[in-house]
C-alpha cells in the first residue's frame, strides 16, 4: 500500500531490536485508537509487533 503511512510492507524482512531475530512481515494494519501500525510476521503468526520494535533504515512514507 503505497503512501499509507506505514514503514514496512508484506514480504519485507525486519530485525527485532530486543532479540536480533530476522522476521518476514506477513500482514500489517493500522490501529486507529493507538494511531500506529501493527505487524504480523510469518515466523510467529500469533504474535504482533509495532514499528518501534523493529530495527530499520527505512523512512516513514
WOURVEN-V926438 format. One record per residue. N is the residue number from 1. RES is the residue in one small letter. SS is DSSP state (H for helix, E for strand, L for the rest). Layout:
BEGIN
N:RES:SS, N:RES:SS
END
This chain:
BEGIN
1:x:L, 2:x:L, 3:x:L, 4:x:L, 5:x:L, 6:x:L, 7:x:L, 8:x:L, 9:x:L, 10:x:L, 11:x:L, 12:x:L, 13:x:E, 14:x:E, 15:x:E, 16:x:E, 17:x:L, 18:x:L, 19:x:L, 20:x:L, 21:x:L, 22:x:E, 23:x:E, 24:x:E, 25:x:E, 26:x:E, 27:x:E, 28:x:E, 29:x:E, 30:x:E, 31:x:E, 32:x:L, 33:x:L, 34:x:L, 35:x:L, 36:x:E, 37:x:E, 38:x:E, 39:x:E, 40:x:E, 41:x:E, 42:x:L, 43:x:L, 44:x:L, 45:x:L, 46:x:L, 47:x:L, 48:x:E, 49:x:E, 50:x:E, 51:x:H, 52:x:H, 53:x:H, 54:x:E, 55:x:E, 56:x:L, 57:x:L, 58:x:L, 59:x:L, 60:x:L, 61:x:L
END
